[in-house]
Amino acid sequence: MLTLPPLSLYIHIPWCVQKCPYCDFNSHGQHGELPQTEYVDALINDLKHDLHYVQGRELHTIFIGGGTPSLFDAKQIGRLLTAVDALIPFSDNIEITMEANPGTLEHDDFAAYCQAGVTRLSIGVQSFSTDKLNLLGRIHDKCEAQVAAQKAKVAGYQSFNLDLMHGLPNQSFDEALADIETAAELAPPHLSWYQLTIEPNTLFHSKPPQLPDDENLWQIYEQGQKRLAELGYQQYEISAYAKEGYQCRHNLNYWQFGDYLGIGCGAHGKITQINHSNINDSKIVRTVKIKHPKGYLTADDYCYETTEVEQEDRPLEYLMNRLRLMSPIPKLEFEQRTGLSRDTISEGIEQACAKGLMTESDEHWQLTSKGHLFVNELLSQFL
């Protein structure tokens, strides 16, 4: 039976100082003064339009992403979070993450954002090599990245994350592993460590840089994983590693097929709607908001598109998210999040198990080591 999962909120702030050549997110270079007050007003109105999706739930997590949210001052972030709390009650231990870039943070900002309500900071370091930072179009240097992490550590946040990339242009094995060592010295409770990929509609796609070959990429990944484990970071998701108890709860809700409202330019949402008078009429919908800031700021209705996730598509959508996690998949969770019987996917599960991609117990499904390496092949069993 379809049940209401935990509810999160994603808030998108689309501006950056400049667009990075690898970035395919909905972000726009800053030109002149940012319309901070006007945009926060629009975000609050956007959320008001989505309140019918809440269905009596509390917010368990909030993630303010971008773009570069730290271009907005702490006063505006505080005003926004106060307004959200007035519209949807916060859970007692709510996790509120804000993305920040070292080049846009002043030292006194750290405590101010914490006082504004942010409980977790995610700092986009990407690399500690000045050469690699220049190639990636980043506006900070190694020293600024280190200072940002040190300041986050003492500013009162419950946790902070450092984003690192590997497989960078002309990056050697030693350079990639050195980034892990430098990050670990700063003792973040959480590390995101992911491979650079060349995405369409980016500068790197039109002018591809020279990336490490597949053999070097595999060596970096394999030895990097090993070193992170030695340093006490547990891999709980494809590209996320955390000390015990410091997993990003917002991202966990995504990958467990939880619900999230999305407000701001181009923000996506996924919402379960329960019809208590006719449970068979319950549904899962996805929302997309107006993408461009100019159109968003002048809109009366912020929603660009709403689509329903049809029943036949729910198993694949659930698995595409859930297979990012390293933990076993509860069969009951599948039923509650999709509204479908576990038997719906029994044939695909049997095929995956026969190929050595999964194992099955009475209560769980679990990817094997081989399954984690061949997720796309596994998902093909459910098309």
BAGUPA-452266 format. One line per field, with one value per residue (C-alpha): residue number from 1; residue in three letters; x, y, z. Coordinates in steps of 0.25 Angstrom, whole numbers, plus 2048, in hexadecimal, padded with zeros to 3 digits. Example, Ala and Ser with C-alpha at 12.3 -4.5 7.8 and 13.67 -1.06 7.14 Angstrom:
% residues 2
num	[1, 2]
residu	[ALA, SER]
east	[831, 837]
north	[7EE, 7FC]
up	[81F, 81D]
This chain:
% residues 383
num	[1, 2, 3, 4, 5, 6, 7, 8, 9, 10, 11, 12, 13, 14, 15, 16, 17, 18, 19, 20, 21, 22, 23, 24, 25, 26, 27, 28, 29, 30, 31, 32, 33, 34, 35, 36, 37, 38, 39, 40, 41, 42, 43, 44, 45, 46, 47, 48, 49, 50, 51, 52, 53, 54, 55, 56, 57, 58, 59, 60, 61, 62, 63, 64, 65, 66, 67, 68, 69, 70, 71, 72, 73, 74, 75, 76, 77, 78, 79, 80, 81, 82, 83, 84, 85, 86, 87, 88, 89, 90, 91, 92, 93, 94, 95, 96, 97, 98, 99, 100, 101, 102, 103, 104, 105, 106, 107, 108, 109, 110, 111, 112, 113, 114, 115, 116, 117, 118, 119, 120, 121, 122, 123, 124, 125, 126, 127, 128, 129, 130, 131, 132, 133, 134, 135, 136, 137, 138, 139, 140, 141, 142, 143, 144, 145, 146, 147, 148, 149, 150, 151, 152, 153, 154, 155, 156, 157, 158, 159, 160, 161, 162, 163, 164, 165, 166, 167, 168, 169, 170, 171, 172, 173, 174, 175, 176, 177, 178, 179, 180, 181, 182, 183, 184, 185, 186, 187, 188, 189, 190, 191, 192, 193, 194, 195, 196, 197, 198, 199, 200, 201, 202, 203, 204, 205, 206, 207, 208, 209, 210, 211, 212, 213, 214, 215, 216, 217, 218, 219, 220, 221, 222, 223, 224, 225, 226, 227, 228, 229, 230, 231, 232, 233, 234, 235, 236, 237, 238, 239, 240, 241, 242, 243, 244, 245, 246, 247, 248, 249, 250, 251, 252, 253, 254, 255, 256, 257, 258, 259, 260, 261, 262, 263, 264, 265, 266, 267, 268, 269, 270, 271, 272, 273, 274, 275, 276, 277, 278, 279, 280, 281, 282, 283, 284, 285, 286, 287, 288, 289, 290, 291, 292, 293, 294, 295, 296, 297, 298, 299, 300, 301, 302, 303, 304, 305, 306, 307, 308, 309, 310, 311, 312, 313, 314, 315, 316, 317, 318, 319, 320, 321, 322, 323, 324, 325, 326, 327, 328, 329, 330, 331, 332, 333, 334, 335, 336, 337, 338, 339, 340, 341, 342, 343, 344, 345, 346, 347, 348, 349, 350, 351, 352, 353, 354, 355, 356, 357, 358, 359, 360, 361, 362, 363, 364, 365, 366, 367, 368, 369, 370, 371, 372, 373, 374, 375, 376, 377, 378, 379, 380, 381, 382, 383]
residu	[MET, LEU, THR, LEU, PRO, PRO, LEU, SER, LEU, TYR, ILE, HIS, ILE, PRO, TRP, CYS, VAL, GLN, LYS, CYS, PRO, TYR, CYS, ASP, PHE, ASN, SER, HIS, GLY, GLN, HIS, GLY, GLU, LEU, PRO, GLN, THR, GLU, TYR, VAL, ASP, ALA, LEU, ILE, ASN, ASP, LEU, LYS, HIS, ASP, LEU, HIS, TYR, VAL, GLN, GLY, ARG, GLU, LEU, HIS, THR, ILE, PHE, ILE, GLY, GLY, GLY, THR, PRO, SER, LEU, PHE, ASP, ALA, LYS, GLN, ILE, GLY, ARG, LEU, LEU, THR, ALA, VAL, ASP, ALA, LEU, ILE, PRO, PHE, SER, ASP, ASN, ILE, GLU, ILE, THR, MET, GLU, ALA, ASN, PRO, GLY, THR, LEU, GLU, HIS, ASP, ASP, PHE, ALA, ALA, TYR, CYS, GLN, ALA, GLY, VAL, THR, ARG, LEU, SER, ILE, GLY, VAL, GLN, SER, PHE, SER, THR, ASP, LYS, LEU, ASN, LEU, LEU, GLY, ARG, ILE, HIS, ASP, LYS, CYS, GLU, ALA, GLN, VAL, ALA, ALA, GLN, LYS, ALA, LYS, VAL, ALA, GLY, TYR, GLN, SER, PHE, ASN, LEU, ASP, LEU, MET, HIS, GLY, LEU, PRO, ASN, GLN, SER, PHE, ASP, GLU, ALA, LEU, ALA, ASP, ILE, GLU, THR, ALA, ALA, GLU, LEU, ALA, PRO, PRO, HIS, LEU, SER, TRP, TYR, GLN, LEU, THR, ILE, GLU, PRO, ASN, THR, LEU, PHE, HIS, SER, LYS, PRO, PRO, GLN, LEU, PRO, ASP, ASP, GLU, ASN, LEU, TRP, GLN, ILE, TYR, GLU, GLN, GLY, GLN, LYS, ARG, LEU, ALA, GLU, LEU, GLY, TYR, GLN, GLN, TYR, GLU, ILE, SER, ALA, TYR, ALA, LYS, GLU, GLY, TYR, GLN, CYS, ARG, HIS, ASN, LEU, ASN, TYR, TRP, GLN, PHE, GLY, ASP, TYR, LEU, GLY, ILE, GLY, CYS, GLY, ALA, HIS, GLY, LYS, ILE, THR, GLN, ILE, ASN, HIS, SER, ASN, ILE, ASN, ASP, SER, LYS, ILE, VAL, ARG, THR, VAL, LYS, ILE, LYS, HIS, PRO, LYS, GLY, TYR, LEU, THR, ALA, ASP, ASP, TYR, CYS, TYR, GLU, THR, THR, GLU, VAL, GLU, GLN, GLU, ASP, ARG, PRO, LEU, GLU, TYR, LEU, MET, ASN, ARG, LEU, ARG, LEU, MET, SER, PRO, ILE, PRO, LYS, LEU, GLU, PHE, GLU, GLN, ARG, THR, GLY, LEU, SER, ARG, ASP, THR, ILE, SER, GLU, GLY, ILE, GLU, GLN, ALA, CYS, ALA, LYS, GLY, LEU, MET, THR, GLU, SER, ASP, GLU, HIS, TRP, GLN, LEU, THR, SER, LYS, GLY, HIS, LEU, PHE, VAL, ASN, GLU, LEU, LEU, SER, GLN, PHE, LEU]
east	[800, 805, 809, 80E, 81D, 825, 824, 830, 832, 83C, 83E, 846, 84E, 853, 85E, 86D, 878, 87B, 877, 881, 884, 880, 873, 865, 85D, 853, 85C, 85F, 86B, 869, 868, 866, 85F, 856, 847, 848, 83C, 833, 838, 836, 828, 825, 82A, 821, 815, 819, 819, 80B, 806, 80B, 806, 7FA, 805, 809, 7FD, 800, 80F, 81B, 828, 833, 83E, 840, 84B, 84F, 856, 85B, 861, 868, 85F, 86A, 869, 85C, 85F, 85B, 850, 848, 84B, 846, 839, 837, 838, 82F, 825, 826, 824, 818, 812, 816, 81A, 829, 82C, 833, 841, 83F, 84C, 84D, 859, 85E, 868, 873, 880, 88D, 88E, 881, 882, 888, 88D, 881, 877, 879, 873, 868, 863, 862, 85B, 851, 84D, 857, 85B, 864, 86E, 872, 87F, 882, 891, 893, 8A2, 8AD, 8B6, 8B7, 8BA, 8AD, 8A5, 8A9, 8A5, 898, 895, 894, 896, 89D, 8AB, 8B0, 8B2, 8A4, 89E, 8A6, 8A2, 893, 893, 89B, 890, 885, 88B, 88A, 87E, 873, 86E, 869, 871, 878, 87B, 887, 884, 890, 891, 89A, 89E, 8A1, 8A8, 8B7, 8B5, 8BF, 8BC, 8C5, 8BE, 8B0, 8B4, 8BB, 8AE, 8A8, 8B3, 8B2, 8A3, 8A4, 8AE, 8A3, 89A, 88D, 882, 87D, 884, 87E, 888, 884, 889, 889, 880, 87E, 870, 869, 866, 873, 880, 888, 87E, 881, 890, 893, 8A0, 8A9, 8A4, 8AC, 8AA, 8A0, 8AC, 8B0, 8A2, 8A0, 8AD, 8A9, 89B, 89F, 8AB, 8A3, 898, 8A2, 8A9, 89B, 897, 8A5, 8A2, 895, 88B, 880, 87B, 86C, 869, 870, 877, 875, 87E, 87B, 880, 876, 869, 86C, 865, 85E, 850, 84A, 851, 84D, 83F, 841, 847, 83C, 831, 82D, 825, 82A, 825, 82D, 82D, 835, 83A, 839, 837, 831, 828, 822, 816, 80D, 7FE, 7F5, 7E6, 7E1, 7D3, 7D8, 7E6, 7E6, 7E5, 7F2, 7FE, 80C, 80F, 81B, 81C, 826, 826, 829, 837, 83C, 83D, 837, 82A, 82A, 82B, 81F, 816, 809, 80A, 818, 815, 81A, 815, 80E, 80F, 809, 813, 80A, 809, 811, 81D, 81E, 826, 831, 831, 832, 83D, 845, 845, 846, 852, 85B, 85B, 865, 85B, 851, 843, 837, 82C, 822, 828, 826, 817, 815, 81C, 817, 809, 80C, 80E, 81C, 818, 817, 826, 828, 82C, 836, 83C, 83D, 845, 84E, 851, 854, 85E, 865, 860, 857, 854, 847, 842, 834, 834, 83F, 845, 854, 85E, 86A, 878, 876, 868, 86E, 877, 86C, 860, 85C, 85B, 854, 849, 847, 841, 835, 833]
north	[800, 80E, 816, 824, 824, 82E, 83C, 845, 852, 856, 865, 86A, 876, 877, 882, 87F, 889, 882, 875, 86A, 863, 855, 859, 855, 85A, 866, 871, 87F, 888, 894, 8A1, 8AD, 8AD, 8A0, 8A2, 89B, 8A1, 89F, 891, 88D, 893, 88A, 87E, 880, 882, 876, 86D, 873, 86D, 85F, 85E, 855, 84A, 84A, 842, 845, 841, 848, 84B, 842, 848, 855, 856, 864, 861, 868, 86F, 875, 878, 87E, 88A, 88E, 894, 88D, 897, 893, 884, 886, 88D, 882, 877, 87E, 87F, 871, 86D, 875, 86E, 85F, 85B, 856, 849, 84A, 846, 84C, 84C, 858, 858, 864, 863, 86D, 870, 874, 880, 886, 884, 88F, 88A, 890, 88A, 87C, 87F, 888, 87D, 874, 87E, 880, 871, 869, 85D, 857, 85D, 857, 85D, 85C, 85A, 850, 850, 855, 857, 865, 860, 857, 862, 86B, 861, 85F, 86E, 86F, 87C, 878, 872, 867, 870, 876, 868, 864, 870, 86E, 860, 864, 86F, 866, 85D, 867, 86F, 866, 85E, 850, 84B, 84F, 849, 84B, 848, 842, 83E, 834, 830, 83F, 844, 83E, 839, 82F, 824, 82B, 838, 832, 82A, 837, 83E, 833, 835, 844, 843, 839, 842, 84C, 841, 843, 83A, 837, 837, 837, 831, 82F, 82E, 839, 836, 83E, 842, 848, 857, 85A, 861, 854, 84D, 856, 857, 849, 849, 83E, 835, 829, 81C, 811, 809, 815, 819, 80B, 80B, 819, 814, 806, 80C, 818, 810, 808, 814, 81A, 80E, 80E, 81C, 818, 81D, 813, 812, 813, 818, 817, 824, 827, 823, 827, 824, 81C, 824, 82F, 82A, 835, 833, 83B, 833, 826, 82B, 82D, 81F, 818, 81E, 827, 834, 842, 84F, 857, 866, 870, 871, 864, 85C, 84E, 848, 83A, 838, 82D, 831, 827, 827, 822, 820, 818, 812, 80D, 81B, 81F, 824, 828, 835, 83C, 84C, 855, 864, 86F, 86E, 87C, 887, 892, 889, 884, 891, 897, 88A, 889, 87A, 874, 866, 863, 854, 84A, 83B, 82F, 823, 817, 80A, 803, 80D, 80D, 800, 805, 813, 80E, 805, 80F, 817, 80C, 805, 811, 80D, 802, 7FD, 7F2, 7F5, 7F2, 7EB, 7F2, 800, 7FC, 7FA, 806, 80F, 80A, 805, 7F8, 7E9, 7E4, 7D9, 7E4, 7E3, 7D4, 7D0, 7DB, 7D8, 7C9, 7CD, 7D6, 7CC, 7C1, 7CB, 7CD, 7DC, 7DA, 7D1, 7D0, 7CD, 7CC, 7DB, 7E2, 7E2, 7E5, 7E9, 7E0, 7E6, 7E3, 7E9, 7F6, 7F6, 7F3, 7FB, 7FE, 7F0, 7ED, 7F8, 7F2, 7E6, 7EF, 7F7]
up	[800, 7FC, 809, 80B, 80C, 814, 80E, 80A, 803, 7F8, 7F6, 7EA, 7E9, 7DA, 7DA, 7DA, 7D9, 7CC, 7C5, 7C6, 7B9, 7BE, 7C5, 7BF, 7CA, 7C9, 7CD, 7C7, 7C9, 7D1, 7CA, 7D3, 7E1, 7E4, 7E6, 7F4, 7FA, 7EE, 7EC, 7FA, 7F9, 7ED, 7F4, 7FF, 7F6, 7EE, 7FA, 7FE, 7F0, 7F4, 802, 7FD, 7FB, 80A, 80F, 81E, 81E, 824, 81D, 820, 817, 80F, 805, 7FF, 7F2, 7E5, 7DF, 7EB, 7F7, 7FF, 7F6, 7FE, 80B, 818, 81B, 80E, 811, 81F, 81A, 810, 81B, 825, 81A, 817, 825, 826, 81A, 81D, 82B, 82D, 833, 841, 83B, 82D, 824, 81C, 812, 80A, 7FE, 7FF, 7F7, 7FE, 7F4, 7F9, 808, 811, 81F, 826, 81D, 824, 831, 82B, 822, 82E, 836, 82A, 82C, 823, 82A, 81F, 815, 808, 803, 7F4, 7F5, 7E9, 7EA, 7F2, 7E6, 7E1, 7D3, 7D3, 7D9, 7CE, 7C3, 7CA, 7CA, 7D9, 7DF, 7EC, 7EF, 7F8, 804, 803, 802, 80F, 816, 813, 818, 825, 827, 825, 82F, 83A, 836, 83E, 832, 836, 829, 81D, 810, 806, 7F7, 7F0, 7E1, 7DB, 7CD, 7CA, 7BD, 7BD, 7CB, 7D0, 7DA, 7E4, 7E3, 7E4, 7F1, 7F6, 7F6, 7FF, 809, 809, 80B, 816, 81E, 81F, 826, 81F, 824, 815, 808, 7FA, 7F1, 7E2, 7D4, 7CB, 7BF, 7B2, 7B1, 7A5, 7A4, 7AC, 7A7, 7AA, 7A0, 795, 798, 79F, 7A8, 7A9, 7B4, 7BA, 7B3, 7B8, 7BE, 7C6, 7CA, 7CF, 7D7, 7DD, 7E1, 7E7, 7EF, 7F3, 7F8, 800, 806, 80A, 811, 819, 81D, 823, 818, 815, 807, 808, 7FA, 7EC, 7EF, 7FD, 809, 818, 826, 82E, 830, 827, 81A, 812, 816, 80B, 800, 807, 806, 7F7, 7F5, 7FE, 7F4, 7FF, 7FC, 7FA, 7F6, 7EC, 7EC, 7E4, 7D6, 7CF, 7DC, 7DB, 7E5, 7E7, 7F0, 7F4, 7F5, 7FD, 7FA, 808, 802, 7F6, 7F9, 7EA, 7E6, 7ED, 7E4, 7E3, 7DC, 7D7, 7D6, 7CF, 7D1, 7C7, 7C4, 7C0, 7CB, 7C3, 7C1, 7CF, 7D5, 7CD, 7CE, 7D4, 7D4, 7D6, 7D1, 7C3, 7C2, 7CA, 7C6, 7CD, 7CF, 7C9, 7D1, 7C6, 7C7, 7D7, 7D8, 7CF, 7D5, 7E3, 7DF, 7D8, 7E4, 7EF, 7E8, 7EA, 7F9, 7FE, 809, 806, 800, 809, 802, 80B, 807, 7F8, 7FB, 803, 7FA, 7ED, 7F1, 7EA, 7EF, 7F0, 7E6, 7DB, 7D9, 7DD, 7CF, 7CD, 7DB, 7D7, 7CB, 7D2, 7DD, 7D2, 7CC, 7D9, 7DA, 7E6, 7F2, 7F9, 807, 80D, 810, 807, 7FA, 7F9, 7EE, 7ED, 7EA, 7DC, 7DC, 7E1, 7D5, 7CB, 7D0, 7C2, 7BE, 7CB, 7C8, 7BA, 7C0, 7C4, 7B7]
